[in-house]
Amino acid sequence: MIEVKDIIKDWLEQKGYTGLYSEECGCEIDDLMPCAGMDNSYDRCHPGYKHDCPPSCVGCSNYDWCEMDKEFANWYISGER
């Protein structure tokens, strides 16, 4: 049986998106919705594109996003291509 997560992943790939994002977080297409089951926070997600954080990201408009993930990765996902 196909899961909703698989349907969303297929749709994102068909449209050229690389993940999901919300005001609180972002996830890559290969690790979609790790928050699923935690207060249904994924229902506020939007399709987006992955961006690498440059080393000089301090003070840039996406600094908060980059900082959020620096412990794990230096990237963020936003609606901007």
C-alpha positions in Angstrom: 0.0 0.0 0.0 1.3 3.4 -0.9 1.8 6.0 1.9 0.9 9.7 1.7 4.6 10.4 2.3 5.4 8.5 -1.0 2.7 10.5 -2.9 4.2 13.8 -1.6 7.7 12.7 -2.5 6.7 11.7 -6.1 4.8 15.0 -6.5 7.8 17.1 -5.3 10.2 15.2 -7.6 7.8 15.7 -10.6 7.7 19.5 -9.9 11.4 19.8 -9.4 11.3 20.6 -5.6 14.0 19.3 -3.3 12.2 19.3 0.0 9.7 20.8 2.4 9.9 23.8 4.7 7.9 25.7 7.3 8.5 28.5 9.7 10.1 26.0 12.1 12.1 23.7 9.9 13.0 22.1 6.6 13.6 18.6 5.3 15.3 17.2 2.3 13.3 15.1 -0.2 15.2 11.9 0.9 14.3 12.5 4.6 10.8 13.8 4.3 8.7 14.6 7.3 10.9 13.3 10.1 8.6 15.3 12.3 5.5 13.3 11.3 3.6 12.2 14.4 5.0 15.0 16.5 2.0 17.3 16.8 1.3 17.0 13.1 3.7 19.9 12.4 4.1 18.7 8.8 0.7 20.0 7.9 2.2 23.5 7.8 4.9 22.5 5.2 5.4 24.0 1.8 7.4 22.7 -1.2 10.8 24.3 -1.5 14.4 24.2 -2.7 17.5 23.3 -0.9 20.3 25.9 -0.6 23.8 25.7 0.9 24.7 28.2 3.5 27.9 30.1 2.6 30.6 30.3 5.2 30.0 34.0 5.4 26.3 33.5 6.2 26.4 35.5 9.4 24.0 38.3 9.1 22.5 37.2 5.8 18.8 37.0 5.4 18.8 33.2 5.8 21.2 33.1 8.8 18.5 31.8 11.2 17.7 28.9 8.9 21.4 28.0 8.5 22.1 28.3 12.2 19.2 26.0 13.0 20.8 23.2 11.1 24.6 23.9 11.6 24.9 21.1 14.1 23.7 18.6 11.4 24.2 20.3 8.0 24.9 23.7 6.5 21.8 24.0 4.4 18.2 25.4 4.5 15.1 25.0 2.3 13.0 27.9 1.2 10.4 28.7 -1.4 13.0 30.7 -3.5 14.5 28.8 -6.3 
